[in-house]
Amino acid sequence: MNTGNKITHGFSKNLLAAAIFATLQSAAYADELPKPSLETDEILVVTGSRSEEKLEDVAGAVSVITAEEIDIQVSNSLSDIFRYDPSISSTGSQGQAQTLSVRGIGGNRVVYIKDGRRLNDAYAGGGGFLVGRGYLDVSQVSQVEVAKAAASPLFGSDGLGGVIVLTTPDPDDILQGQVNALSLQAGADSVADERSLGIQAAKQFSGSQASIQLTGRKGNETQNFDESLPEFDYDSTAVLAKWAIPLASKNQLKFTLDHYQQTNEQFREAPEQTENKDKQTAFSVDFLNNHSNWLTDTQHWQFYISDYEQRSDQVVQGAGRTGPYIDNNDYRFEQRILGARWQGQTQLTNDSFQQDVVFGLDVDHYDTKRPRFKTRTAMDGTVLQDNEPQKAFPGAETWLAGLFLQDNIQLKNAPLKFIAGVRVDHYRMTAQDNELYDMALLSDIRETALSPKLAAIYSFSNNVRVYAQYAEGFKIPPHDQAYQNHGIEPFYAILPNPDLDPESSRSLEAGFKFNNNDTRWDLSAFYSKFDDFIDTEVVDTSPTYIPGVERVEYQYVNKEEVTIKGVEASVSHWFNDSVQVLTSVAYTTGKDETTDNYLTTLSPLSGSTSLGYHSDNWYIRGVLTAVDSMSKVPADDSIQTPGYATVDLLAGITLADWQINLAARNLTDKYYVPYQSVAGLKSDALTEQYSQPGRSVGVQVNYRF
């Protein structure tokens, strides 16, 4: 492997096991900065029951990142948020497509929920990234939750490896009891030469509340260590508007408009250039009914429409048998989702137990298209192709419908809580008529999936709990994999496979939780088995008219079995009212049981070390992040990566209505290449382009009127 002489090779696992990770929990908009809270019961999450409950009552590991933590880390993208969480890895960076992987499972195998609605699917893009997800502005997020076990019993398809739930603030969250609220935020980050400006405003009217958040960003590409990557510019605009109307009996009607768009422009040697535009607009209506009846204590209705479009306009040069030419490519991905939700909740009690029952219905309709057009012009001006359609995969229409029920049962005569849940999903996917394809090869896909969940929490005391959980997940075959049918003749072709089975998972997790006024321990161990994993396979070869060249035919097929297992641990301790230390370590391993090869989606043993001092109106915290070398690779000739460690500094101060946050990253200017960026490459591959930025600084200033 060629990674340059600046990489430090490996480091002791004993050192890594002692590494400490800190998540600063500090209010950013107060006259004083309160100490970060240790009490897990102050954190409310929805990933465990699809309704608010205390984090300590969830039978499973959940990572929670709040708006305050996002600001303190000076995070500018979805991948930035989890910089210090060793159980969640990411690829991509500011201004680019990004992917998140939870315990070695990512992409479309993790369901994304934002304010109750599904985010759009992703499709394979350049550089191995999935395009179509993660296009949002993190400055408009109030909390991110990541449940790391199978989430299909509550959230349906795509919950194979977990769920990522993003919540944005409602008007009353911004108002905080005031009649008006207004704040301005400005930021700069050297890692991508990014500048940002945002405004957040809310107002209490006589019969309603309204809020609006506007954010704009401009920047350049995130460079590698030696700053040798092709340059591009990006700018983004995000608008989030909400209108909440209180009704009788504490009911509420809420309207939400969520819009995000980003443009990337890259200029190479004339005439080559690329312009990518990503645009997502969603509108939702929520009705919360708090009037109890014979069936429910509360009901939540939601109707939404979401439109996503990615358009790539490319000008590229090439040469063929007829000579040199210039291609103008118009490539798009379009998806519209219409969704409806109904969820009811009721409490039942008797002398033996208390039950909190959550049940409901989800229905979603996906309309997906992948139009691609090419105009080819010879150097003498002759038009060889005039906006001709190109093959990729035809459009698809998908229906998803699911019924779910979960019962949280607390025994009154014993410190024991049981959670039992089940969901039944039915889906249908149909290829849309397209003259480019042989529709006889693209049959409908219809399946029904059953996803159960069983869990228990035993409390030895108010401070000590143990839990165990079993859950199953599934994912429907993606439209682009089932119906993909294109290639470059005579070299290769990708054949459709409408006989793909859904991917499924079975996960076991056990954990230990301890917390008191000064110390908190969290420990979890997990084992997950994934069946019918979808991957590409060579299904046939045939000779071509070119001597020595064969046509290779690929197809997406189901693999028999994949297993992933690991452990995670974190310890937080306050030495006194001002000094905090926190430890977090994660280890994951997994194999394709058919071939006995390690998976490329895994991350090496990693953790972080943090020590911070918190005063009334300022804080300072140092973070050491450490990653072990990666030698568990699929084959002998697969790339391996050495270990590395980086040092960051986080600091902030509150001055009256001003809040300033500063993040200085990679203070030692360390050269390193994350395994996630190069996994699957050959051992002799050049890796300089995948190296991470050197020393960088980000700053964020907020003024609250």
N, C-alpha and C positions, 0 to 999 in steps of 0.2 A: 504494500500500500504506500502511495506517495502522498504524504500530508505535509511535507516541508519539515525543516529542522527546528521549527519553533514549537512543535508539539512536545509536551512532557509526557513520557510514556508511563501510563499507569499510576496507581497509587494504592496504598494499603487498604484492604477491605476493613481492617480494624478501625482505621481513621474514618472511613465512610460510615461505618455503623454508629459512630459517635457524632455524626454530622447533625446539625441542628437547623431546623427550618422555622421561620417566624412569619406569622400573618398578623400584621398590625391592625388592631381594631380600635380606631380612634375617630371621634367625631371631627369632621373637617370644618364645620361651619358654626362654631360656638365661640363665645368669648374666652372660654377655657377649653383645653383639650382633656377630656376625661381619660382616665387610665383604661386601657383595653380590658374588656370584660372577660372573666373566666367562666361565667355561668352559662352553660349550654342551654338552660331553659329560657334564656332571653332571646334565643335564635329560633324563629319560626320558619318551617320549611313545608313544602307541599309535595315533595317527591315521594314521600312514604305513603300518603293516603289520598292524594289529589285534593286535600284540604289542609288548612293550617294546623300544624301540630308542633310540639316542642322537638327540637333536634334529638334530645335524649330519649324520646319515645320511638324513634325510628330503629327498626331492627335491621341495620345495615350501615355500611360506611357511606357517608355523604360529605362531599366537600362543599363549603359555602363561602362565597366571596361577596362581600357587601360593597356598596357604592363608596364608602369611606376607604376601604382597602384598595379599590380600583384607583382612587385618587392618590392615595399614599404611595402606591407603586408607580404612579405616573404611567398608567397603562393606556395605550392608544389603539389596541386591537384585541380581538378575542384571544389570540395566543398569548398576548402579554399578561392577561389576567392570571394565568396558571404558571407563571414563570417560576414560582417557588413551591409548587405542588408536585412532588416526585411521582405521584400516581397518575398524572395526566400529562401527556406529551403532545407536542404540536409541531407542525411544519408550516412554512410560509411566514410572512411578516407583514409589516405595515404596507398598505397599498397593493397587496397581492392576495391571491386565493390562499386560504388557510384551512388546515385540517386539524382536528383534535382526536386524540386516541386515548381511551380510558382503559387502563389495564390491558393494553395491547389490542384493543378492538376500537375501530374508528370508522370514519367515513359515514356512509348511509346505514351502517350497522348500529349506530347510536341515534336515538330519536331526539330532535331538537324541538322544544316547545317554548314559544314566546307569548306571554300574556294569555295563555290558554290555547293558542292556535299553533298548528304545525308550521314549521318553516319548510321552504321548498327543498326538493331533492337536489342532489348533486349529480354531476356527470364527470367522466374522466376528462381532464384537461391536460395542457402541456406540463411537462416536468413532473408528471405523476400526481399533480394536485387534483383535488376534487373541486370543481367550480360550481357555484350555486348555493353555497352555505357560508355562514359567517359574515355576510354583508350587512353589518349593523354598526352603529356607533356606540361604543361601550360607555361613553360619558352620559348616555341616556338610560343606563341600566341601574336599577336599585339593588338587585341581588341576582347572583347566579348560583344555582344548585346543580351538583353533579352526583346522581345516584349511580353507583358503580356496578351494581348487579343487574341481572336481566329485569327489564322494566315493562315487558309486554303485558303482565297481569293487570296493569293499570292504564298503559298508554298504547298498547297494540303493536302493530307492525313497526319495524325499525328499532324496537326496544331490545334487540338481541343482546347488546353489551352494556346497556344502561340508558340513562336519559339526562339531557342537559336542559334545565328549565331556566329561562331568563324572564325576570320580572322588571317592569318599568314602573316608575312612581305614578300614583294617582294624584289628582289635584290636592286632596287633603294631606298627602304625604309631604307635598312641597309647602303648603300653607302653614302646617304645624300650628293650627289654632289662630293664625292671623287672618286678616281680611285680604291683604295683598302680600305677594312675595315676588322678589325680583333678584336675580343674581347674574353676574357675568363671569365668564371663565375664559382665560387665554392660556395657551401653552406653546412650548417649543421643545423639539427633541432632535438632538444631533444625529441620532442613528439613521434617520431618513430625511434629515433637513426639513422636518415637518413643522408647520405652523398651524395652530388651530384657534378658533374663536367660537364661543358658544354663549347662548343666553337661555335662561330658564325663568319662566314667569307663570304666576298663578293668581287667580282672583276669585273671591267669594261674592257671588251675586245674591239677590234676594231669595231665589229659589233654586240655585244650582252653583256648581263650581266648575272652573275651566282652567286648563294649564296648557302651555306650549313650551317645547324645547327645540331650539335651532342650533345646529352645530355644523361648522364648515372646516375642512382641512385641506391643506396643500402640502405636497412633499415630493421627494424624489425616491428612487429605488433604495431599498436597504442593501447596502453593499456588503461584500464579503470582507475578510480581514485585510486583504491587499488592495481592495477597491478596484477590482478588475472586471466586474460584471457589466453587461450592457446597461446603459442609462435609460431611465424613463421618468416621466412626470406623472403625478396623479393628483386628483382633487376629488373631494367628496362633499356631499350635502345631505344632512339628515334632519327630518322634521317629525316630531312626535307631538300630537295634539289630542287632548282628552276633554270631554265634557260630561260631567257627572250630575245627574238630576235625582235628588232624594225624593222618594215617594212615600205614601202612607205606610204605616206599620213597619217602618225602618227598611222598606224596600228601596232599590236603587236601579236606575237606568243609566248606562254609560256608553258613550260613543268614543271610538278610538280611531285616529288616522295615523298610520305609521309609514313613512316614506324614506327611502334611502337610495342614493345613486352615487356611483363612482365612475370616473373616467381615467383611463391609463393611456398615455401616449408615449410610444417608443420610436425613435428615429435612428436608423442605422445608416449605412452607406447608401446614398441616393441611388435609386428611388425607393429603397426598402423602408417600410414603416408599418407600424401596427397601432391601431386604436381600439381599445376594449371599453365597452360601456356596460355596466351592471346597474340594473334598476329594479327595485322591489317596492311595491306599494300594497298596503293591506288596510282594509277597513273592517272594523268589527263592532258589533252591538252586543252588550252584555246586560242581562237582567237578573238581578239578585232578589229573590223572594224570601223574606224572613218570616212570612206568615205560615205557621205550622198547620198541618192538616192530618188526616188519618194516616198518610203515607210518609211524609217528610217533616222535619223541623225547618229545613232551609232547602231552597232550590236555586240552581244557577243555570241559566240559559245563555248560550252564545251562538251567534251567527256571524260568519266572516267570509270575506273574499280576499284572496291574496294573488297578486300578479308579479311574476318574476321574469325578467328578460336579460339575457347576456348576449351581447353582440360584439363580434370581433371582425373588424375591417382590416385586411392585411394586403400589403403590396410587397410581393416577393419576386425575385429573379430566379430563372431556371434555364435549363437547356435540355433538349431532347434530340430525337433523330432528325427533326426538321430544323434544328438550330436553336439559338437563344430566344427567350420570351420573357414577358412580364405577366404575372398573375395578379388579378384583383379578386380577393376572396371575401365573401360575405358569409360568415358563419354565425349561427344563432342557436340559442337554447331558450325555449319559452315554456313556461308552466303556469297555469292558473289553477288555484285550489278554491273550491267552494266547500265550506265546512259548517257543521251544526253540532252543538253539544247540549246535552241535558244531564245534569248531575244533581242527585238528591242526597241528603244526609239526615240521619235521625239517630237519636240516642234511646236505648232501652235499658231498663234497670230492674233488678229484683234483689232478693236477699243474698244471692250468691255471686252475682257478677254485674258489671256494667258494660254495655255494648255501644260502640260507635260505628254505625253502619254507613258506608258510602257506596252508592250504586249509580249507574247511568248508562247513557247511550252516546256514541260518537259516530258520525257519518261524514265522510269526506269524498269529494269527487275531484280527481286530477285530470287535467287536459294538458298533455305534454307534446311539444313539437320540437323538431331538430332540423330546421331548414338550413341548407347550405348551397351557395351559388358561387360559380366561378366564371370570370371573364379573362380570357387569355389572348394576349396581343403579341404578335411577332415584332422583332426590332424594326422591321420596315413598315410597321403600322397595320399590317394585316390582322384582322380579328379572327382568331382561330376558334374561340368559344365565346359566345355572347350570353352572359348571365345564365349559364346552364346549371340546372340543379345537380347536386352531388349527393351520393349515397352516404349515409351514416347509419341511422336507424329511423324507421318511420315513426310518426306520432303514435301516441298511445292514450287510451282512455281507461282510467282506473277508478274503481269504486272500492271504498273501504268502509265497513260497518262493523261496530263492535259493541257488545253488551258486557258490562263489568260489575262486579260486586266484591266488596271487601268488608270484613267484619273484624274490628279491633275489640277484643274481649279482655277486660281487666277483672281478674278474680278479686272478690272482696275479702275472702278469708285466707288469701295467700298472696305473697308479693310476685305474682306471675301474670304475665300478659301474653295472650295468644293473638296472632294475626293470621286470618285465613282469607284468601282471595282467589277469584277465578275470572277469566275473561274469555268470551267466545267471539272470534272475528271471522267474518266472511269477506272475501275480496274477489274481484273480477277484473282482469286486464285484457283489453282488446286492442289490437293493432289498428290504426286508422288507415283507410284506403290510400294507397300511394302508388302511382304508376311506375315508380322506379323499382319496385320490389315485386317479387313473386308472392302474392298474398296467400297462395296455397301453403307456403312454408311457415306462415305466421298465424297459428291457431290461437284461440282464446285460452286464457289461463284462469281457472276457477279453483279456489281452495277454501277450506274452513280450518281454523286453527283454534286450539284450546290451550290456554296459558294459566296454569295454577300457581299459587303461592302459599307457603306455610312458613310461619315464623313464631318465635317465642322470645320473650325478654324476662329474665329473672333478676329481681333486685335483692341483693344481700343486705343492702341498707340504702339510705337516701343517696349515698355517694358511690356505691359499687353496683354495677350491672353487668350481666353477661347476656349475650343473645346468639341465636342461631337462625338461619334463614335458608329456605329452598325456594327457588323461583325458576320459571321457564320463560324463554323468549323466542320470538320468531321474526323473520323478515321475509316479505314477499320478494320474488325474483324481480330485480330492477328491469324496467322497460328497455333500457339501453343494452342490457346484457342478453335478455331473452330474444329481442328482435333485431339486434345489430347485424347488419348484412352489407359489408363493403370491403374494400381492399385496394391494392395497387397491382394491376395486372402487368406482367404475368407472375409477379413475385409472391404475393400472399393474398389470402381472403379470410374474412371473419364470417362464419356461418351462423345463422340464427338457431336458437334452441328453445322452442316454446315448451319443451318437456321439462324445463328446469323445475325442481322442487324448491319449496321455501326453505331457507336456512333456519335452523332451530338451535336453541341453547338450553342447557340445564346447569344451574349454578348453585353451589353450596357456599355459605359464608358463616363464620363464627367470629365473635368478637368480645372484647372486654372494655368496659368504660369505667373510669374512676374520676371524680372531681370533688374538690372541696374549695375552700376560699383561696388557696394558694397554688394548688397543683391539679393538673388534669392529665390522665393517661388515656390513650386510645390505641387499641391493638386489634387487628383483624387478620384473618387468614381466609383464603378463598380458593375454590376449585371450580372451574367451568369447563363444560364439554360442549362443543359445537358440532352439530351434524349437518351434512349436506352443504358444506361450505362451497361457495361458488368461486371458481377460478378458471383461467384459460388453460386449454390443452390442445396439443397438435393432434388432429383426428385423421389427417390424410396428407399425402404428398403426391405430386404427379409431375412428369417431365414437361418442359416448355420448349418453345422454339429456339430458346437460347441454349447453346451447348453448355452442359455443366450446371445449369440453373433449374431448380425444381420449384414448382408452385406449392406453397405450404398453406394448409387450411387449418385455421384455428376455430375453436368453439368454446363458449362458456359452458362448463359442466359442473356437476355437484361432486365435491370431494367427500369421502366417507366421514372422517372424524378429525377434529382438532381439539386439543386440550390446552388450557392455560391455568396456571396456579401461581400463588404468590402470597406474600405477607406485607402488611403496612403497619407502621407504628409511629406514634407521635407522643411527646411528653412536653407539657408546658409548666413552668414554675416561676412564681414571683418570689424573689429574694426579700423584697420589701415593697413599699408602696410605689416605687419608681422603677425598679430594675426587673426585667423579664427575660427569661431564656426559654426557647422552645425547640424541640427536636422532632424531626420527621424524616422517615426513611421508607423507601418502597423497593420491593424486589419482585420481579415477575419473570416467569419462564413458561415456555409452551412449545408444543410440537405438533406437526402433522402426523397423526398416528399411522397413516397409511405408508408414508415414506420414512418415518422416524427422523425427519429433518426439523430443525428449529425454525420457528416462524420469523419472518422479516419484520413483523409489526411490533416486536417486543422492544423494551428499553432496558438498558443495563441497570444494575444496582445504583441507586442515586439517593441523595438526601441534601439537606441544607443545615447550616448553622447560623443562628441569629442571637444577638445580644443587644438589648435596647434599653435606653433610659427615657422615661416619660415624665416631663414636668407638667405644670398646670397649662401652659400655653405653647410648649415646644417639645419636640421629641427628636431623638437621633438613634439610628439602628444600623448595625453592621450585619451583613448576611454573607455567609460562605456557602456556596453551592458546590457540591462535589458529585462527580459521576465516575463510576468505575469503568474499566476497560470492557469491551464487548467481544467475547470470543465464542459465544454460543450462536453460531451462524449456520445457515442452511447447508452449506457444502464446504469442502476443503478449499476451494478456490473463491469463496465468498469473502467480501471485504470485512475486516475487523477494525475496530477503532480503539485507540488508547484512552485512558482515563484523563480527567482534567478537573480543575477547580477554579472557580471565579469568585471574586469578592465584590459586593455591591454595598453602597451606602445610601440609606434612606433618611431624610430629615425633613422637618416641617416646623412652621411657626404660625401662630395666630396673633394678629395685631388688630384689635377692635373688630371691624367687619372684614378684614383681609385674612385670607388663608393662603399660605405659600407652601407648596410641596416640591421637594427636590429628590431626584434619583440619579445617582452616579453609578454606572454599571461597568463591570469588568475593569475595576480600578487598576489591576496589574497589567492590562493590555494583553491578555492571554490569547494565544492562537489555539482554537479548538474546532473540531468537527463533530457535531452530534451524530450518533449512530442513526437516528431516525431519518436524517437527511440523505444518507448513503446506503441504507439497508437494501440488499438485493444486488448491489453492484459487484463486479469482479474485484479480486484482491489487488489487481494492478491498475485499477481505475484512478484517474487523477481526481483529487478531492478538493483542490484549492477553491473551486467555485462554491463549494458547500460550507466553507469555513464561515464562522460567525463574526459579526462586527467586533472591532476592538473597543477601546475605551469610548464611552458615550455618556451624555448627560441629558436628562429631561427635566423640565420645570413646568409647573402649573400654578397659575395665580387665579384665585377666586375672590370676587368682591360681592358681598351680600348687602343689598340696600336695606 
